[in-house]
Amino acid sequence: MDQRFDPEAMRGFARDVLRAAGLPDEPAAAVATGLVEADLYGHVTHGLALLPGYVAAIDDGTMAKDGRPEVLADAGAAATWDARRLPGVWTTMLALEDAVARADRLGIGAVAIRRSHHIACLAAFLEAPARAGHLVLVFSSDPAVAHVAPYGGLDPLVTPDPIAAGIPADPDPILVDVSMSITTFGMAGRLRATGGRFPQKWLMDRDGNLTDDPWAVQNGGTILPIGGLDHGHKGFGLALLVEALTQGLAGYGRADGETGWGAGVLVLAFAPSRFAGAEGFLRQTTWLADAARKSRPRDPANPVRLPGQLALARKRAAEREGVPLAPVITDALAALAGRHGVALPTGKT
C-alpha cells in the first residue's frame, strides 16, 4: 500500500542525499525539486523512483558533479550548450530560464543541449513558466538507447521521444506531455517489477508479434509508435521530428555512437507579449479550454478533460495529503538513507 509523505520533506531528503553523494547545492536542489514534482503529478516512473539510479550514476562517474554547461553557440534567439553529462534536470531548468529570458527580449528563445544526463519528467518543467505567461515546449530523445522500431520495421531505432508543452490559460495552464510511442520503457520496467502486463498489446516481440508482455523489450522486442500497426507512420514521423530537433540541432547523437544514459534536449519558449499580445493569446487559449470542457461527453461519467488537468488535481491533493509513494520506491529510498546517513522522512498516516 502506498504511503504518503510531506512534499517539502521529500525535497529536502532528496537534496540531502544528492549532496551527500557529491552534488553541489544548486544542482542537488534542482534535481530534488524536479523528481518530487513528477511524483506530485502522479508520474511515478519519473519521480523519486529515479533517485537511486541518479546516485549510482554519480558514484560511477557517468553523471558529472562539478561545473556548468558549456556554451557552444549563441545567436541571439538561439543557443547550443554542451551539458557535459551534468544532472539533466538541473541543466534543463537552466536552459528553460535562459530560453524564457531570450523570449522576453526577442519573442522566441531556444536552447539546444547535447550530452545531457537524464532529464526525468518533462511535465515538471512546464507549470511555472506557463503560469507566468510563457508558452514553453520541451523535446527530448536519448541517443544511447533504442526501444521503438521504425514503422514497418522490427529493429529498435529510436526512444519514445516525448514532446511537452505548457500553454498559458485560465484558470490553469494546459500541460501536454506525450511520448511518440504508445507506452514507455519506464512503464515496462514498472510492470516487470510488479509482475504486471500492459492492458493492450502495445509491444512487438522480436519476430513482430503483438504482445502485452513487458519483458518483450528486454528480449529483442520493441514498443509500438503512436498509432500502432494501423497508423504508426504518424508516431514514427513525429519521433523523427523530435530526434531532429534534439540531436540534430545540438549536432550530437546517434551518429556519434553515444553510449551514456541521458538526453538530447531542445527547450523552446515564446513570449506572447512579443506577438499579438499576452491578453489576446490568453483569450484564445482560455476560450478553447472552456469549449473543450463544455463539449458533450461520450460517457456522461467521464467529461472531457484537458491535458494536465488530472496531474494538477493530483498535485493539489498531494500537497494537502502528502505525496504517495509505493513500497518498492520507499524501500529503495530507505536504503539510500541508510547508506548516506540521511533520515528518511516519516510517512503520514
KALINMO-V344237 format. One record per residue. RES is the residue in one letter. PHI is phi as a letter, one per 20 degrees, with the letter a starting at -180 (none if undefined). OMEGA is omega in degrees with one decimal (* if undefined). D_CENTER is the distance of its C-alpha to the mean C-alpha in Angstrom with 1 decimal. Layout:
res=RES phi=PHI omega=OMEGA d_center=D_CENTER
res=RES phi=PHI omega=OMEGA d_center=D_CENTER
This chain:
res=M phi=none omega=-180.0 d_center=25.5
res=D phi=f omega=175.3 d_center=22.5
res=Q phi=d omega=-177.3 d_center=23.5
res=R phi=d omega=-177.5 d_center=22.4
res=F phi=c omega=176.0 d_center=22.0
res=D phi=f omega=-176.3 d_center=22.2
res=P phi=g omega=-178.5 d_center=18.9
res=E phi=f omega=177.8 d_center=20.6
res=A phi=f omega=179.9 d_center=22.3
res=M phi=f omega=173.6 d_center=19.1
res=R phi=f omega=179.0 d_center=17.7
res=G phi=f omega=178.6 d_center=21.0
res=F phi=f omega=-178.6 d_center=21.1
res=A phi=f omega=177.7 d_center=17.8
res=R phi=g omega=-176.5 d_center=19.0
res=D phi=f omega=176.2 d_center=22.4
res=V phi=f omega=-180.0 d_center=21.4
res=L phi=f omega=175.8 d_center=19.5
res=R phi=f omega=178.3 d_center=22.5
res=A phi=f omega=178.5 d_center=24.8
res=A phi=f omega=175.1 d_center=23.0
res=G phi=p omega=179.2 d_center=23.7
res=L phi=f omega=172.5 d_center=21.0
res=P phi=f omega=-173.1 d_center=22.6
res=D phi=g omega=-173.3 d_center=22.2
res=E phi=f omega=178.6 d_center=19.9
res=P phi=f omega=179.4 d_center=17.0
res=A phi=f omega=-180.0 d_center=17.6
res=A phi=f omega=-179.2 d_center=17.4
res=A phi=f omega=179.8 d_center=14.2
res=V phi=f omega=178.8 d_center=12.3
res=A phi=g omega=178.9 d_center=14.1
res=T phi=f omega=-178.3 d_center=13.1
res=G phi=f omega=-178.9 d_center=9.4
res=L phi=f omega=-179.9 d_center=9.8
res=V phi=f omega=177.3 d_center=12.4
res=E phi=g omega=178.3 d_center=10.7
res=A phi=f omega=178.6 d_center=8.2
res=D phi=f omega=177.0 d_center=11.6
res=L phi=f omega=179.0 d_center=13.3
res=Y phi=f omega=-176.7 d_center=11.4
res=G phi=n omega=177.9 d_center=12.1
res=H phi=e omega=-166.7 d_center=8.8
res=V phi=f omega=178.9 d_center=11.1
res=T phi=f omega=-176.1 d_center=9.9
res=H phi=c omega=178.1 d_center=7.0
res=G phi=d omega=-177.8 d_center=9.4
res=L phi=f omega=173.6 d_center=12.9
res=A phi=g omega=-179.8 d_center=13.3
res=L phi=e omega=-173.5 d_center=11.8
res=L phi=g omega=178.5 d_center=14.4
res=P phi=g omega=177.9 d_center=17.2
res=G phi=f omega=177.2 d_center=15.6
res=Y phi=f omega=178.5 d_center=14.8
res=V phi=f omega=177.1 d_center=18.4
res=A phi=f omega=178.8 d_center=19.8
res=A phi=f omega=174.1 d_center=18.3
res=I phi=f omega=-177.7 d_center=20.0
res=D phi=f omega=-176.4 d_center=23.1
res=D phi=e omega=174.9 d_center=23.4
res=G phi=n omega=179.3 d_center=22.7
res=T phi=e omega=168.1 d_center=19.7
res=M phi=d omega=179.8 d_center=17.7
res=A phi=f omega=-176.3 d_center=19.9
res=K phi=d omega=-167.6 d_center=21.0
res=D phi=d omega=176.7 d_center=23.2
res=G phi=n omega=-178.4 d_center=23.3
res=R phi=c omega=178.3 d_center=21.1
res=P phi=g omega=177.4 d_center=19.6
res=E phi=e omega=177.3 d_center=22.5
res=V phi=e omega=-179.4 d_center=23.1
res=L phi=e omega=-178.9 d_center=24.3
res=A phi=b omega=178.0 d_center=25.1
res=D phi=b omega=-176.2 d_center=25.4
res=A phi=d omega=178.4 d_center=26.8
res=G phi=n omega=178.8 d_center=26.6
res=A phi=f omega=-173.2 d_center=23.9
res=A phi=c omega=176.3 d_center=21.9
res=A phi=b omega=175.6 d_center=21.2
res=T phi=c omega=-178.7 d_center=20.0
res=W phi=d omega=165.0 d_center=19.0
res=D phi=d omega=-177.1 d_center=19.3
res=A phi=f omega=172.0 d_center=17.0
res=R phi=l omega=177.9 d_center=19.4
res=R phi=m omega=174.0 d_center=17.0
res=L phi=f omega=-176.9 d_center=16.5
res=P phi=g omega=-172.3 d_center=13.6
res=G phi=f omega=178.3 d_center=10.5
res=V phi=f omega=-179.5 d_center=9.0
res=W phi=f omega=-176.6 d_center=12.6
res=T phi=f omega=176.3 d_center=13.2
res=T phi=f omega=174.5 d_center=10.4
res=M phi=f omega=177.5 d_center=11.8
res=L phi=f omega=179.9 d_center=15.2
res=A phi=f omega=178.8 d_center=14.5
res=L phi=f omega=176.8 d_center=13.5
res=E phi=g omega=-179.2 d_center=16.7
res=D phi=f omega=-179.6 d_center=18.6
res=A phi=f omega=178.4 d_center=17.6
res=V phi=f omega=178.7 d_center=18.5
res=A phi=f omega=177.1 d_center=21.8
res=R phi=f omega=179.7 d_center=22.6
res=A phi=f omega=178.5 d_center=22.1
res=D phi=f omega=178.9 d_center=24.4
res=R phi=e omega=-166.4 d_center=27.0
res=L phi=c omega=-178.1 d_center=26.7
res=G phi=n omega=-179.1 d_center=24.9
res=I phi=b omega=177.2 d_center=21.9
res=G phi=b omega=-177.8 d_center=20.0
res=A phi=b omega=174.0 d_center=17.8
res=V phi=c omega=174.6 d_center=16.6
res=A phi=e omega=-175.8 d_center=15.9
res=I phi=c omega=170.4 d_center=14.9
res=R phi=d omega=176.5 d_center=16.3
res=R phi=l omega=171.0 d_center=16.2
res=S phi=f omega=165.4 d_center=13.1
res=H phi=f omega=-175.7 d_center=12.3
res=H phi=g omega=-174.3 d_center=9.0
res=I phi=d omega=173.2 d_center=6.3
res=A phi=m omega=-171.0 d_center=4.6
res=C phi=e omega=-178.2 d_center=2.5
res=L phi=f omega=-179.0 d_center=2.6
res=A phi=g omega=-176.8 d_center=5.6
res=A phi=f omega=-179.7 d_center=6.9
res=F phi=e omega=-163.3 d_center=8.1
res=L phi=e omega=-164.5 d_center=10.0
res=E phi=f omega=-174.7 d_center=12.7
res=A phi=f omega=179.1 d_center=14.9
res=P phi=f omega=178.8 d_center=15.6
res=A phi=f omega=176.9 d_center=16.0
res=R phi=f omega=177.7 d_center=18.5
res=A phi=e omega=174.4 d_center=20.2
res=G phi=n omega=180.0 d_center=20.8
res=H phi=d omega=171.0 d_center=18.5
res=L phi=e omega=-175.4 d_center=16.8
res=V phi=c omega=176.8 d_center=13.6
res=L phi=c omega=176.1 d_center=11.4
res=V phi=c omega=178.1 d_center=8.6
res=F phi=d omega=-178.0 d_center=8.9
res=S phi=b omega=172.0 d_center=8.0
res=S phi=b omega=179.2 d_center=10.3
res=D phi=d omega=-175.9 d_center=11.8
res=P phi=f omega=-176.9 d_center=15.6
res=A phi=e omega=-175.7 d_center=16.8
res=V phi=c omega=178.9 d_center=16.2
res=A phi=b omega=-179.5 d_center=16.9
res=H phi=c omega=-175.2 d_center=16.6
res=V phi=d omega=179.3 d_center=17.4
res=A phi=e omega=171.9 d_center=21.0
res=P phi=f omega=-178.1 d_center=22.2
res=Y phi=g omega=-177.8 d_center=23.8
res=G phi=n omega=-178.7 d_center=27.2
res=G phi=d omega=-179.6 d_center=26.5
res=L phi=d omega=-173.3 d_center=26.2
res=D phi=e omega=-179.4 d_center=24.7
res=P phi=f omega=-177.3 d_center=20.9
res=L phi=c omega=-174.6 d_center=19.9
res=V phi=c omega=174.3 d_center=16.3
res=T phi=e omega=177.8 d_center=12.8
res=P phi=g omega=168.3 d_center=11.0
res=D phi=l omega=-176.4 d_center=9.9
res=P phi=f omega=171.2 d_center=7.4
res=I phi=c omega=177.6 d_center=8.6
res=A phi=c omega=-179.8 d_center=7.7
res=A phi=b omega=173.0 d_center=10.9
res=G phi=d omega=-172.9 d_center=12.5
res=I phi=d omega=178.3 d_center=16.2
res=P phi=g omega=176.3 d_center=18.9
res=A phi=a omega=177.0 d_center=21.3
res=D phi=d omega=1.9 d_center=23.6
res=P phi=e omega=-179.2 d_center=23.4
res=D phi=c omega=174.2 d_center=19.6
res=P phi=f omega=172.1 d_center=17.1
res=I phi=e omega=-176.6 d_center=15.6
res=L phi=d omega=-178.6 d_center=11.9
res=V phi=d omega=175.8 d_center=10.7
res=D phi=b omega=-174.5 d_center=7.5
res=V phi=c omega=174.1 d_center=9.1
res=S phi=e omega=178.6 d_center=9.4
res=M phi=e omega=172.5 d_center=12.8
res=S phi=c omega=-175.9 d_center=14.0
res=I phi=f omega=176.4 d_center=15.4
res=T phi=c omega=-174.9 d_center=13.4
res=T phi=c omega=176.6 d_center=11.3
res=F phi=f omega=178.3 d_center=12.8
res=G phi=f omega=177.8 d_center=11.2
res=M phi=f omega=176.0 d_center=13.0
res=A phi=f omega=178.2 d_center=16.0
res=G phi=f omega=179.2 d_center=16.1
res=R phi=f omega=179.6 d_center=16.1
res=L phi=f omega=176.4 d_center=19.0
res=R phi=f omega=-177.7 d_center=20.8
res=A phi=f omega=-177.1 d_center=20.9
res=T phi=d omega=-178.8 d_center=22.3
res=G phi=m omega=-178.5 d_center=24.5
res=G phi=e omega=176.5 d_center=23.1
res=R phi=c omega=177.8 d_center=22.8
res=F phi=f omega=-179.3 d_center=20.8
res=P phi=f omega=177.4 d_center=22.5
res=Q phi=c omega=179.7 d_center=23.3
res=K phi=e omega=-174.2 d_center=23.9
res=W phi=e omega=-179.1 d_center=20.5
res=L phi=c omega=170.2 d_center=21.2
res=M phi=d omega=170.9 d_center=24.1
res=D phi=f omega=-173.2 d_center=26.1
res=R phi=f omega=179.8 d_center=27.5
res=D phi=e omega=177.5 d_center=30.4
res=G phi=n omega=177.7 d_center=28.5
res=N phi=e omega=178.5 d_center=29.2
res=L phi=f omega=-177.4 d_center=26.7
res=T phi=b omega=172.8 d_center=25.7
res=D phi=d omega=-175.5 d_center=23.7
res=D phi=e omega=-178.4 d_center=23.9
res=P phi=f omega=178.1 d_center=20.6
res=W phi=f omega=-176.8 d_center=22.8
res=A phi=g omega=-177.7 d_center=23.3
res=V phi=f omega=174.6 d_center=20.4
res=Q phi=e omega=-173.1 d_center=22.0
res=N phi=c omega=175.7 d_center=25.3
res=G phi=n omega=179.1 d_center=24.9
res=G phi=e omega=-176.8 d_center=23.4
res=T phi=b omega=172.4 d_center=20.4
res=I phi=e omega=179.7 d_center=17.9
res=L phi=f omega=174.0 d_center=19.2
res=P phi=f omega=173.7 d_center=17.6
res=I phi=g omega=-177.2 d_center=17.3
res=G phi=o omega=177.3 d_center=21.0
res=G phi=l omega=-179.7 d_center=22.1
res=L phi=f omega=-176.7 d_center=25.5
res=D phi=e omega=-176.9 d_center=26.8
res=H phi=c omega=-177.0 d_center=24.5
res=G phi=f omega=176.6 d_center=22.1
res=H phi=f omega=179.1 d_center=23.3
res=K phi=f omega=177.9 d_center=21.2
res=G phi=f omega=179.4 d_center=17.9
res=F phi=f omega=177.2 d_center=19.1
res=G phi=f omega=177.7 d_center=20.2
res=L phi=f omega=176.9 d_center=16.8
res=A phi=f omega=176.8 d_center=15.3
res=L phi=f omega=177.3 d_center=18.1
res=L phi=f omega=-179.4 d_center=17.3
res=V phi=f omega=179.2 d_center=13.7
res=E phi=f omega=178.7 d_center=15.3
res=A phi=f omega=-178.6 d_center=18.0
res=L phi=f omega=-177.8 d_center=16.0
res=T phi=e omega=-178.3 d_center=14.1
res=Q phi=f omega=-179.2 d_center=16.6
res=G phi=f omega=-178.6 d_center=19.5
res=L phi=f omega=177.7 d_center=19.3
res=A phi=e omega=176.7 d_center=18.6
res=G phi=m omega=-177.2 d_center=21.5
res=Y phi=b omega=179.0 d_center=20.1
res=G phi=r omega=-174.3 d_center=18.6
res=R phi=f omega=-178.1 d_center=20.0
res=A phi=f omega=-178.7 d_center=23.5
res=D phi=e omega=178.3 d_center=23.7
res=G phi=m omega=179.4 d_center=23.2
res=E phi=g omega=-178.9 d_center=20.2
res=T phi=c omega=-176.2 d_center=20.0
res=G phi=e omega=178.3 d_center=17.7
res=W phi=g omega=-178.1 d_center=14.3
res=G phi=r omega=-173.4 d_center=11.8
res=A phi=a omega=157.7 d_center=10.7
res=G phi=e omega=-169.8 d_center=12.3
res=V phi=c omega=165.7 d_center=10.7
res=L phi=c omega=173.8 d_center=12.3
res=V phi=d omega=-175.4 d_center=12.2
res=L phi=c omega=-179.8 d_center=14.8
res=A phi=c omega=175.8 d_center=16.6
res=F phi=c omega=172.1 d_center=19.6
res=A phi=d omega=-178.9 d_center=22.3
res=P phi=g omega=179.1 d_center=24.1
res=S phi=f omega=179.9 d_center=27.1
res=R phi=e omega=177.3 d_center=27.7
res=F phi=d omega=179.8 d_center=28.0
res=A phi=e omega=176.9 d_center=30.1
res=G phi=o omega=-178.1 d_center=29.3
res=A phi=f omega=-178.4 d_center=26.8
res=E phi=f omega=178.8 d_center=29.1
res=G phi=f omega=178.2 d_center=29.5
res=F phi=f omega=-176.9 d_center=25.7
res=L phi=f omega=177.8 d_center=25.2
res=R phi=f omega=-179.0 d_center=28.2
res=Q phi=f omega=-175.8 d_center=26.9
res=T phi=f omega=179.2 d_center=23.4
res=T phi=f omega=176.3 d_center=25.0
res=W phi=g omega=-178.4 d_center=27.7
res=L phi=f omega=179.0 d_center=25.3
res=A phi=f omega=178.6 d_center=23.3
res=D phi=f omega=-179.5 d_center=26.7
res=A phi=f omega=178.8 d_center=28.1
res=A phi=f omega=-179.4 d_center=25.2
res=R phi=f omega=-178.6 d_center=25.7
res=K phi=e omega=-179.0 d_center=29.5
res=S phi=f omega=178.3 d_center=29.3
res=R phi=g omega=-177.5 d_center=31.5
res=P phi=f omega=174.0 d_center=29.4
res=R phi=f omega=175.7 d_center=30.2
res=D phi=d omega=-177.5 d_center=30.2
res=P phi=g omega=179.6 d_center=31.6
res=A phi=f omega=-178.2 d_center=29.9
res=N phi=c omega=179.5 d_center=26.4
res=P phi=f omega=-179.9 d_center=26.4
res=V phi=g omega=-179.5 d_center=24.0
res=R phi=c omega=179.4 d_center=20.6
res=L phi=f omega=175.5 d_center=18.4
res=P phi=g omega=-179.6 d_center=14.7
res=G phi=n omega=-177.0 d_center=13.3
res=Q phi=f omega=179.7 d_center=16.8
res=L phi=f omega=180.0 d_center=16.4
res=A phi=f omega=179.4 d_center=13.3
res=L phi=f omega=176.0 d_center=15.4
res=A phi=f omega=176.9 d_center=18.4
res=R phi=f omega=-179.2 d_center=16.9
res=K phi=f omega=-179.8 d_center=16.0
res=R phi=f omega=178.9 d_center=19.6
res=A phi=f omega=-178.3 d_center=21.0
res=A phi=f omega=177.6 d_center=19.2
res=E phi=f omega=177.4 d_center=20.4
res=R phi=e omega=-167.8 d_center=23.8
res=E phi=d omega=-176.3 d_center=24.0
res=G phi=o omega=-179.9 d_center=21.6
res=V phi=e omega=-177.2 d_center=18.2
res=P phi=e omega=177.7 d_center=18.8
res=L phi=c omega=-179.4 d_center=18.3
res=A phi=f omega=-179.5 d_center=19.7
res=P phi=g omega=-179.7 d_center=22.5
res=V phi=f omega=178.2 d_center=20.9
res=I phi=f omega=-178.2 d_center=18.3
res=T phi=f omega=177.0 d_center=21.1
res=D phi=f omega=179.0 d_center=23.4
res=A phi=f omega=178.2 d_center=21.1
res=L phi=f omega=177.6 d_center=20.7
res=A phi=f omega=177.7 d_center=24.5
res=A phi=f omega=176.2 d_center=25.1
res=L phi=f omega=-179.3 d_center=23.1
res=A phi=g omega=179.8 d_center=25.1
res=G phi=f omega=-177.1 d_center=28.3
res=R phi=f omega=-173.3 d_center=27.6
res=H phi=d omega=176.4 d_center=26.8
res=G phi=m omega=178.7 d_center=29.1
res=V phi=d omega=-176.7 d_center=26.6
res=A phi=f omega=173.8 d_center=27.5
res=L phi=f omega=-179.5 d_center=25.0
res=P phi=g omega=178.1 d_center=25.3
res=T phi=f omega=179.8 d_center=27.5
res=G phi=f omega=177.6 d_center=25.9
res=K phi=e omega=178.2 d_center=27.2
res=T phi=e omega=* d_center=29.8
